[in-house]
Each structure stands twice: as C-alpha cells, then as structure tokens.
Amino acid sequence: MKKIAITGNIGTGKTTILKILQNLGFLTFSCDSVVRELYKDPEIKKRVIDIFGKEIIESDKKLNKRKILEKILENKELKRELENLFHPLVKEKLLEFIEINKREKVLFFEVPLLFEVGWEDLFDEVWVVSCSEKVQKERILKKGLNEKLGEKILKTQLPLKEKEKRAHKIIFSEKSFEDLENEIKEMLKEYLKD
C-alpha cells in the first residue's frame, strides 16, 4: 500500500485536489474534517472552553472558531495547548484509517501541517499543492478571512518554497478543475488501470 500525504499552505488548493481524488474513486482522509468532527464532541468542546474561556461560546452554544483562531495567533501558549489536545486525536484517527483500509493500493491524506508537526515519516510520498502568492491571497479573502488574519496564519506555517523543496511532487493549482483532474489521472495512471 502506498500512503500519499497532500499538503501546502492555506489557500493553495489542497481541498480541490482531495475532491478530485475522491471523484476518481480513491479513499481520502482529511485532518481538517477530523478536527471539525472533534469540535462537536462534548468532551472535547468542554476542554476547548477550559483552554480559552467562556467568551468563545456563541449564543447558540456553538464554539466561535474565528475567536479561537484569533486567540491562538496572538498567544503561542494557547496554540500549543490546542495542538496538544487535537494532534494526538487526529493522529489516532489517521492510523485507524490506515488500519481499516490496509488492503487498498493507495490512500491519500490531506495533512495541512504535515511538516510543522513532523508527520512526514508516516507517508511514502508527499505532494505539495502550490500557487502564486497573489492567487493564495485572493483565496484566503474568499474564505472570509481578512488580509491581516491571513498573513498571521501564513506566519505560523512553514513557507511554501520550503515545503516544495521537501515534496516528491508539486501540483500547481492555478488551472481549471478539468486540467487538474487530467494531471492527477496522468500521475496516477498505474492505480487507475482496474
């Protein structure tokens, strides 16, 4: 079995690549999706409130993730506490996913902070999704983040150029969905034979 990690920085197009892989019938794992699910877990929610205080609770009892993001960008200690809570749980789910699907020929994993958390040894290959700084900034704004917040997030991530140096493959995402799909089909020809 081949385990391929897909990484990059905010706004580079990782989710689009994952969607293409899913459309092509490959099994995928998304760390971001796991984190979203974990936030819904009552026990985890309680621990997050213990870390950040009650001001992150919305009137509908949901957690305000924007406030959490702003707080971790301002305070390294809070960021570390949140990571210490989430990273082991995400890794556990990831390893579980590998175990459940061990008969597959290839599995794909969207791991945004792959290098930052030092998980590259869990995978056989690393694909970095990249784009120009201009396009990345446009995409960050489309996500509803302002430029200042976007820049702060980027400062917490390893520079894209550094990630590219460590990649087995680099996918430039400034293409149409169709072109990206064709490029990925070409890259994965050996797995698409059946």
C-alpha positions as CSV (number, residue, x, y, z in Angstrom):
1,M,0.0,0.0,0.0
2,K,1.2,3.5,-0.8
3,K,0.3,6.3,1.6
4,I,0.4,9.8,0.0
5,A,0.2,13.0,2.0
6,I,-1.2,16.1,0.4
7,T,0.0,19.3,2.0
8,G,0.5,23.0,1.2
9,N,-0.5,26.2,2.9
10,I,-3.8,28.0,3.5
11,G,-5.4,28.9,0.1
12,T,-3.2,26.7,-2.1
13,G,-5.9,24.3,-3.2
14,K,-5.5,21.2,-1.1
15,T,-9.2,20.6,-0.8
16,T,-9.7,20.8,-4.5
17,I,-7.1,18.1,-5.1
18,L,-8.7,15.9,-2.4
19,K,-12.1,16.4,-4.2
20,I,-10.6,15.3,-7.5
21,L,-9.1,12.2,-5.9
22,Q,-12.4,11.3,-4.3
23,N,-14.1,11.8,-7.7
24,L,-11.6,9.4,-9.2
25,G,-12.7,6.8,-6.6
26,F,-9.7,7.0,-4.2
27,L,-10.1,6.8,-0.5
28,T,-9.1,10.0,1.3
29,F,-8.6,11.2,4.8
30,S,-8.8,14.9,5.8
31,C,-7.2,16.1,9.0
32,D,-9.4,19.3,8.8
33,S,-12.6,17.2,8.6
34,V,-11.5,15.2,11.7
35,V,-10.8,18.4,13.6
36,R,-14.3,19.7,12.6
37,E,-15.9,16.5,13.9
38,L,-13.8,16.6,17.1
39,Y,-15.1,20.1,17.9
40,K,-18.6,18.6,18.0
41,D,-17.6,16.1,20.7
42,P,-19.0,17.3,24.0
43,E,-15.8,16.2,26.0
44,I,-13.5,18.0,23.5
45,K,-15.7,21.1,23.5
46,K,-15.5,21.2,27.2
47,R,-11.7,21.0,27.1
48,V,-11.5,23.7,24.4
49,I,-13.6,26.0,26.7
50,D,-11.3,25.2,29.6
51,I,-8.4,26.4,27.5
52,F,-9.9,29.6,26.0
53,G,-12.6,30.6,28.4
54,K,-16.4,31.1,28.0
55,E,-16.1,34.0,25.7
56,I,-15.6,31.6,22.8
57,I,-19.2,30.2,23.2
58,E,-21.8,31.6,20.8
59,S,-25.4,32.3,21.9
60,D,-26.4,29.0,20.1
61,K,-23.9,27.2,22.3
62,K,-21.5,26.6,19.4
63,L,-17.8,27.5,19.6
64,N,-16.7,30.6,17.8
65,K,-13.8,29.2,15.8
66,R,-12.9,32.6,14.5
67,K,-12.3,33.8,18.1
68,I,-10.2,30.6,18.8
69,L,-8.2,31.3,15.6
70,E,-7.5,34.9,16.7
71,K,-6.5,33.8,20.2
72,I,-4.0,31.2,19.0
73,L,-2.5,33.6,16.6
74,E,-1.9,36.1,19.4
75,N,-0.8,33.5,22.0
76,K,1.7,30.7,21.4
77,E,0.9,29.0,24.7
78,L,-2.8,28.7,23.8
79,K,-1.9,27.4,20.3
80,R,0.4,24.8,21.9
81,E,-2.4,23.7,24.3
82,L,-4.9,23.4,21.5
83,E,-2.4,21.4,19.4
84,N,-1.6,19.1,22.4
85,L,-5.3,18.4,22.6
86,F,-6.1,17.8,18.9
87,H,-2.9,16.4,17.3
88,P,-2.8,13.1,19.2
89,L,-6.5,12.5,18.5
90,V,-6.1,13.3,14.8
91,K,-3.1,11.0,14.5
92,E,-5.0,8.2,16.2
93,K,-7.9,8.6,13.6
94,L,-5.4,8.7,10.8
95,L,-3.7,5.5,11.9
96,E,-7.1,3.9,12.4
97,F,-8.0,4.8,8.8
98,I,-4.8,3.2,7.5
99,E,-5.5,0.0,9.5
100,I,-9.2,-0.2,8.3
101,N,-8.1,0.3,4.6
102,K,-4.9,-1.6,4.6
103,R,-6.0,-3.7,1.6
104,E,-6.1,-0.6,-0.6
105,K,-3.3,0.0,-3.2
106,V,-3.1,3.7,-2.4
107,L,-4.6,6.1,0.2
108,F,-4.5,9.9,0.2
109,F,-4.3,12.1,3.3
110,E,-4.8,15.9,3.4
111,V,-2.4,17.0,6.2
112,P,-2.1,20.8,6.1
113,L,0.5,20.9,8.9
114,L,2.5,17.8,7.8
115,F,6.0,19.3,8.1
116,E,5.1,21.6,11.1
117,V,4.0,18.6,13.2
118,G,6.7,16.2,11.8
119,W,4.4,13.5,10.4
120,E,6.2,13.1,7.1
121,D,7.6,9.7,8.2
122,L,4.0,8.3,8.3
123,F,3.8,8.5,4.5
124,D,5.5,7.1,1.4
125,E,5.2,10.2,-0.7
126,V,4.4,13.9,-0.1
127,W,2.6,16.0,-2.7
128,V,2.7,19.8,-2.1
129,V,-0.1,21.9,-3.6
130,S,1.2,25.3,-4.6
131,C,0.1,28.5,-6.3
132,S,1.3,32.1,-6.6
133,E,1.2,34.4,-3.6
134,K,-1.4,36.6,-5.4
135,V,-3.8,33.7,-6.0
136,Q,-3.2,32.5,-2.5
137,K,-4.2,35.9,-1.0
138,E,-7.3,36.0,-3.2
139,R,-8.4,32.6,-2.0
140,I,-7.7,33.5,1.7
141,L,-10.1,36.5,1.3
142,K,-12.7,34.3,-0.3
143,K,-12.6,32.1,2.8
144,G,-13.9,35.1,4.7
145,L,-10.6,35.9,6.4
146,N,-9.2,39.4,6.2
147,E,-5.6,40.0,4.8
148,K,-4.2,40.6,8.3
149,L,-5.5,37.3,9.7
150,G,-4.4,35.5,6.5
151,E,-0.8,36.9,6.9
152,K,-0.8,35.8,10.6
153,I,-1.9,32.3,9.7
154,L,0.8,32.1,7.0
155,K,3.5,33.1,9.5
156,T,2.6,30.0,11.6
157,Q,3.1,27.8,8.5
158,L,6.4,26.7,7.0
159,P,7.0,28.8,3.9
160,L,5.6,27.2,0.7
161,K,9.0,27.3,-1.0
162,E,10.4,25.2,1.9
163,K,7.5,22.7,1.5
164,E,8.1,22.5,-2.2
165,K,11.8,21.5,-1.6
166,R,10.6,18.6,0.6
167,A,8.0,17.3,-1.9
168,H,8.1,14.2,-4.0
169,K,5.6,16.0,-6.4
170,I,4.4,19.6,-6.7
171,I,0.9,20.4,-8.1
172,F,0.4,24.0,-9.2
173,S,-3.3,24.6,-8.6
174,E,-3.8,27.6,-10.9
175,K,-5.6,25.5,-13.5
176,S,-9.1,24.6,-14.3
177,F,-10.7,21.7,-12.3
178,E,-10.6,19.6,-15.5
179,D,-6.9,20.3,-16.2
180,L,-6.0,19.4,-12.6
181,E,-8.0,16.2,-12.9
182,N,-6.2,15.2,-16.1
183,E,-2.9,16.0,-14.5
184,I,-3.7,13.8,-11.5
185,K,-5.0,11.0,-13.7
186,E,-1.7,11.1,-15.5
187,M,0.2,10.9,-12.2
188,L,-1.9,8.0,-11.0
189,K,-2.1,6.0,-14.2
190,E,-0.7,2.9,-12.5
191,Y,-3.5,2.9,-9.9
192,L,-6.3,3.7,-12.4
193,K,-5.8,0.5,-14.5
194,D,-8.5,-1.6,-13.0
